Amino acid sequence: MGFSCDSYRTAFQSSVKAVFKQLSQAWQGLTNEQILAWNAAANTAQGKSVLGTKSKISGANLFMRLNYWVVYCGGSIMTAVPNLSGVEAPAEATIALTASAMTFTLADIPSDVTNLKLVIQASEPQGNGITRAYSKASAFDDPYTPVSTAIDIKAKYDAKCGAPSAGSPKVFFKYFYVNTATGEKSGEVLAQAKLSE
C-alpha cells in the first residue's frame, strides 16, 4: 500500500525537520569569518513574510534557505556564500491527464540546465467544486532534470496521492526551478489538470 499525499507530506515534513537540524548543526560549525560573510550577504538579500511584505533576513536564515534546496536536490551543504544570480521561473507546462497517463511537458527549457532541477508538487485529486487547491500541493517525487520532452509522472503521483477519478478529477500543481549550485529557487508556476475521458 502506498502513502497518501497527506502521509507523504508528513514524511516529507519530518525529513524537512531532519535537514534543518543538519543545517543548524552546520551553521554552528562555521568559522567567525564564514558567519560574517553570510551576515553580509543577508544584508543585500530580502525575505518575504507570510503576508508578502519584504523584510530583512539574517545570515543564518539565508544559510538555511539556500542550503535547504541544495541538500533537497542531493548536494552538500555550502559553507561559503555562493555567487547569487537569480533563477528564472520555468516556462508554461502542458499537463496531460487521462486514466492511463499523466505527463508533464515544459513549453521551453533554458539552454543550460547544468545546475538546474525542476521540482513538481501536486495536490491529491480534488472534486469538481474545488477551484484553488495549490496550497495542498506537495512533493511526490525527487527533483527532475529539465527536459523538453514529456515527463511521465503518473506512477509516482498515483503511488503517493492516488489516481484521479470521475469523482475527483482535478489536480493542482506548483512547479519551479532550483539552482543546485547556489540553492536559489525560482518563482512558482501554478497549473491544474483535469482528468479527460
C-alpha positions in Angstrom: 0.0 0.0 0.0 1.4 3.4 -0.9 1.5 6.6 1.1 -1.3 9.1 0.6 -0.2 12.6 -0.3 -1.0 13.6 3.3 1.1 10.9 4.9 3.8 11.7 2.3 3.6 15.3 3.3 4.0 14.2 7.0 7.0 12.0 6.0 8.3 14.9 3.9 7.9 17.3 6.9 9.9 15.0 9.1 12.6 14.9 6.5 12.5 18.7 6.2 13.0 18.9 10.0 15.9 16.5 9.7 17.5 18.6 7.0 17.0 21.8 9.1 18.6 20.1 12.1 21.6 19.1 10.0 21.8 22.7 8.7 21.5 24.2 12.2 24.5 22.0 13.3 26.4 23.0 10.2 25.8 26.7 10.9 27.1 26.3 14.5 30.3 24.7 13.0 31.1 27.7 10.8 34.1 29.9 11.5 33.6 33.6 12.5 34.7 34.7 9.0 32.1 32.4 7.4 29.4 33.7 9.6 30.4 37.3 8.9 30.3 36.6 5.2 26.8 35.1 5.4 25.6 38.0 7.5 27.0 40.5 4.9 25.2 38.6 2.1 22.0 38.6 4.1 22.1 42.4 4.3 21.7 42.5 0.5 19.1 39.8 0.3 15.4 40.2 1.2 12.9 37.8 2.6 9.2 37.8 2.4 6.9 37.3 5.4 3.8 35.1 5.2 1.8 38.3 4.4 4.1 39.0 1.5 5.8 42.1 3.0 9.6 42.4 2.4 11.8 42.0 5.5 15.5 41.8 6.3 16.8 38.3 6.9 19.7 37.1 9.0 22.8 35.3 7.8 21.6 32.1 9.5 18.3 32.4 7.7 20.0 32.9 4.3 22.3 29.9 5.0 19.3 27.8 5.9 17.1 28.8 2.9 19.8 28.3 0.2 21.3 25.2 1.7 17.9 23.6 2.2 17.4 23.4 -1.6 21.0 22.3 -2.3 20.5 19.4 0.2 17.0 18.7 -1.1 18.4 18.3 -4.6 21.1 15.9 -3.4 24.0 18.3 -2.9 26.3 19.0 0.0 26.0 21.9 2.5 27.7 25.1 1.3 29.8 26.8 4.0 30.9 29.7 1.7 28.3 32.2 0.4 27.6 31.4 -3.3 27.5 34.0 -6.0 23.8 34.6 -6.3 22.4 35.4 -9.8 18.7 34.6 -9.6 16.8 31.8 -11.3 14.2 32.4 -13.9 10.8 30.7 -13.5 10.1 27.7 -15.7 8.1 28.1 -18.9 4.4 27.1 -19.0 3.8 23.4 -18.9 1.2 21.2 -20.6 -0.1 18.5 -18.3 -2.0 15.7 -19.9 -4.2 13.7 -17.6 -6.1 10.5 -18.6 -7.0 7.3 -16.8 -3.8 5.7 -18.2 -1.3 8.6 -18.4 -0.2 11.7 -16.7 2.6 13.6 -18.4 4.3 17.0 -17.7 5.8 18.8 -20.7 7.6 22.2 -20.4 7.0 24.5 -23.4 10.7 25.5 -23.3 13.8 24.9 -21.2 16.9 27.0 -20.6 19.8 26.4 -22.9 22.0 25.5 -20.0 20.4 23.2 -17.4 23.7 22.1 -15.8 22.9 23.1 -12.2 19.1 23.2 -12.6 16.5 20.9 -11.1 12.7 21.0 -11.7 10.6 20.5 -8.6 7.0 19.5 -9.3 4.5 19.5 -6.5 0.8 18.3 -6.8 -2.3 18.1 -4.7 -4.3 14.9 -4.1 -7.1 14.5 -6.7 -9.8 17.1 -6.0 -13.5 17.3 -6.8 -15.1 19.5 -9.5 -16.2 22.1 -7.0 -12.6 22.9 -5.9 -11.2 25.8 -7.8 -8.0 26.6 -5.9 -6.0 23.9 -4.1 -2.5 25.0 -4.9 -1.7 25.2 -1.2 -2.3 21.5 -0.9 0.4 20.7 -3.5 3.4 18.8 -2.1 6.3 16.8 -3.5 5.5 13.4 -4.8 8.9 12.6 -6.5 12.5 13.6 -6.5 13.5 16.8 -8.4 13.8 16.3 -12.2 16.5 17.4 -14.7 14.6 19.8 -17.0 13.9 18.3 -20.4 11.9 19.4 -23.4 10.2 16.1 -23.8 7.2 14.8 -21.8 8.0 13.6 -18.2 5.8 10.6 -17.2 4.7 11.4 -13.6 1.7 9.0 -13.4 3.3 6.1 -11.5 5.0 8.3 -8.8 1.9 10.5 -8.5 -0.6 7.7 -8.2 1.6 5.8 -5.7 1.8 8.9 -3.4 -1.6 10.6 -4.0 -4.0 8.1 -5.5 -5.3 8.1 -9.1 -7.6 10.9 -10.2 -11.2 9.6 -10.8 -14.5 10.9 -12.1 -15.4 12.0 -8.6 -12.1 13.7 -8.0 -10.8 14.6 -11.5 -8.7 17.7 -10.8 -5.0 18.0 -9.7 -3.4 21.3 -8.8 0.3 21.8 -9.5 3.1 24.1 -8.4 6.4 23.8 -10.1 9.7 25.7 -10.0 13.4 25.5 -10.7 16.2 25.2 -8.1 19.8 26.1 -8.9 21.6 23.2 -7.2 24.9 25.1 -7.1 23.5 28.1 -5.1 20.3 26.9 -3.6 18.3 29.7 -5.3 14.7 28.9 -6.1 12.7 30.5 -9.0 9.2 31.8 -8.7 6.5 29.2 -8.6 4.3 28.5 -11.6 0.7 27.3 -10.9 -1.2 24.9 -13.1 -4.0 22.5 -13.0 -5.1 19.4 -14.9 -8.4 17.7 -15.2 -9.0 14.0 -16.0 -10.2 13.6 -19.5 -12.0 10.7 -20.9 
